[in-house]
Amino acid sequence: MGVGLMYGLWKPRVLGAWRMPATGPAILAVNHSHNIDGPMVMGVAPRPTHFLIKKEAFVGPLDPFLLGIGQVKVDRSGADRTAITQALDVLSAGGVLGIFPEGTRGEGDFAALRAGLAYFAVRSGAPIVPVAVLGSSEKRGRLIKGLPPLRSRVDVVFGDPFEAGDGSGRRTRKALDEATERIQKQLSSHLENARRLTGR
């Protein structure tokens, strides 16, 4: 359903989806500059993806729908242990976890990374697949405030999977800080390549 909706309203162009591991746990790290970034990736990813989504999005009929398709509700006011456990369960079952490492909608340039992504990657050992969504924050020609112009092209570019940890399995604050730094470099470099590739 999500796929049909995305292709009906916009023109997604998916590049490099074959880079996503075909089996086993994986974490999609998606830049976040727009509301449709999550649904867009969910609609075009080659495997079902369970996103960590702020609890404020689970309103009205969206609540049972999002829970029904396996999305994880997160209370951002503190460390949400239930959401953390659910996310780790997705990975230990060999599933795909989707994360917006910037935590909230921003410039979509991965400049401000939260430590959560490093924690899940180091704790689970799952590879991170960088995903750049480009064109979703286009402002010209919008009919609905907050949505990209209808029928406009949105590029979703998947990058090469990489390991965030140093292989030691350490989960100390220092190890997580180092992992976050490694992740930041990889994600920024992927975004740069994606922009070059798409001319966005």
C-alpha positions in Angstrom: 0.0 0.0 0.0 2.8 2.4 1.0 4.6 1.7 -2.2 1.5 2.5 -4.4 0.9 5.7 -2.4 4.5 6.9 -2.8 4.6 6.2 -6.5 1.1 7.7 -6.9 2.0 11.0 -5.2 5.7 11.4 -6.1 8.2 10.0 -8.4 10.7 8.0 -6.3 13.9 7.1 -8.0 15.7 4.3 -6.0 19.4 3.9 -6.4 21.7 1.2 -5.0 18.9 -0.8 -3.2 20.9 -4.0 -4.1 23.5 -2.8 -1.5 21.2 -3.7 1.3 22.1 -7.1 2.8 19.5 -9.7 1.5 19.3 -11.4 4.9 20.3 -11.0 8.5 20.1 -7.9 10.7 20.7 -4.5 9.3 20.2 -0.9 10.4 19.1 1.7 7.8 20.4 5.2 8.8 18.3 7.7 7.0 18.8 11.5 6.8 15.8 13.4 7.9 14.7 16.7 6.4 11.1 15.9 5.7 8.0 14.1 7.1 7.8 11.7 4.1 11.4 10.5 4.4 10.4 7.5 6.6 7.3 6.4 4.7 9.3 6.9 1.4 12.1 4.6 2.6 9.6 2.1 4.0 7.8 2.0 0.7 10.9 1.5 -1.5 13.3 -0.6 0.8 13.8 -4.1 -0.6 13.0 -5.6 2.9 10.4 -4.7 5.5 11.8 -2.0 7.8 10.9 -1.3 11.4 11.4 2.4 12.1 11.9 4.0 15.5 9.2 6.7 15.4 8.4 9.4 18.0 5.2 8.5 19.9 3.6 11.8 18.8 3.1 10.4 15.4 0.9 7.5 16.7 -2.3 9.5 16.7 -5.9 8.4 15.8 -6.1 5.7 13.0 -2.3 6.0 12.5 -1.7 4.3 15.9 -3.0 0.8 15.1 -1.7 1.1 11.5 1.9 1.9 12.4 1.9 -0.7 15.2 0.3 -3.2 12.8 3.2 -2.8 10.2 5.8 -3.2 13.0 6.9 0.3 13.6 8.4 1.0 17.1 6.9 3.8 19.2 9.5 5.9 21.1 9.0 8.3 24.0 11.7 10.8 23.5 11.4 12.4 26.9 13.9 9.9 28.4 15.5 6.6 27.7 12.6 4.5 26.5 13.6 1.0 27.6 10.6 -0.6 26.0 11.5 0.9 22.6 15.2 0.0 23.0 14.2 -3.7 23.8 11.8 -3.8 20.8 14.5 -2.4 18.5 17.1 -4.9 19.7 14.5 -7.7 19.3 14.0 -6.7 15.6 17.8 -7.0 15.0 18.3 -10.2 17.0 15.5 -11.8 14.9 17.5 -10.8 11.8 15.2 -7.9 10.8 15.9 -4.4 9.5 15.7 -1.4 11.9 15.3 2.1 10.5 16.7 5.0 12.4 16.9 8.8 11.8 20.2 9.3 13.5 19.7 13.1 13.7 16.9 12.3 16.1 14.5 14.9 14.7 13.9 16.7 11.4 16.7 19.0 10.6 18.8 20.0 7.6 19.0 16.3 6.7 22.8 16.5 6.5 23.7 14.2 9.3 25.5 17.0 11.1 24.1 16.3 14.6 24.2 12.6 15.4 22.6 11.1 18.5 24.4 8.2 20.2 21.4 5.8 19.8 22.5 4.6 16.4 26.0 3.7 17.6 24.5 1.9 20.6 22.2 -0.3 18.5 25.0 -1.0 15.9 27.7 -1.9 18.5 25.3 -3.9 20.7 23.8 -5.9 17.9 26.8 -6.1 15.6 24.4 -5.3 12.7 25.9 -3.5 9.7 24.6 0.1 9.0 23.3 0.9 5.6 23.4 4.7 4.9 20.3 6.0 3.1 20.0 9.5 1.6 16.6 10.9 0.7 17.0 13.9 -1.6 14.4 16.2 -3.0 11.9 15.7 -0.2 12.5 19.2 1.2 11.9 20.9 -2.2 9.8 24.0 -1.5 8.9 25.3 -5.0 5.5 24.2 -6.3 4.1 22.8 -3.0 0.4 22.5 -2.8 0.3 21.3 0.8 2.5 22.9 3.4 5.0 20.4 4.7 4.9 18.0 1.7 7.1 18.0 -1.4 5.3 19.1 -4.6 3.1 16.3 -5.9 4.7 14.3 -8.8 8.1 15.8 -8.0 11.1 13.4 -8.1 12.5 12.2 -4.8 15.7 10.2 -4.9 16.4 7.5 -2.3 20.1 6.4 -2.5 21.3 3.4 -0.6 25.0 3.2 0.3 27.4 0.4 1.1 26.9 -1.4 4.5 29.6 -0.8 7.1 30.4 -1.9 10.7 30.2 0.9 13.3 32.2 -0.9 16.1 35.9 -1.5 16.2 35.3 -5.3 16.3 36.0 -5.5 20.1 32.3 -5.5 21.0 33.1 -2.9 23.7 30.1 -0.8 24.8 31.9 1.8 26.9 31.1 5.5 26.5 34.5 5.9 24.7 33.8 3.0 22.3 30.3 4.5 21.5 31.8 8.0 21.0 34.3 6.5 18.6 31.6 4.5 16.8 29.5 7.7 16.5 32.4 9.5 15.0 33.0 6.7 12.5 29.3 6.6 11.6 29.2 10.4 11.1 32.1 10.3 8.6 30.5 7.4 6.7 27.1 9.0 6.5 28.3 12.4 5.5 30.5 10.9 2.8 27.5 8.8 1.5 25.3 12.0 1.4 28.0 13.8 -0.5 28.3 10.9 -3.0 24.5 10.7 -3.3 24.3 14.5 -4.1 27.0 14.1 -6.7 25.2 11.1 -8.2 21.8 12.7 -8.4 22.8 16.3 -9.0 20.7 17.4 -6.0 
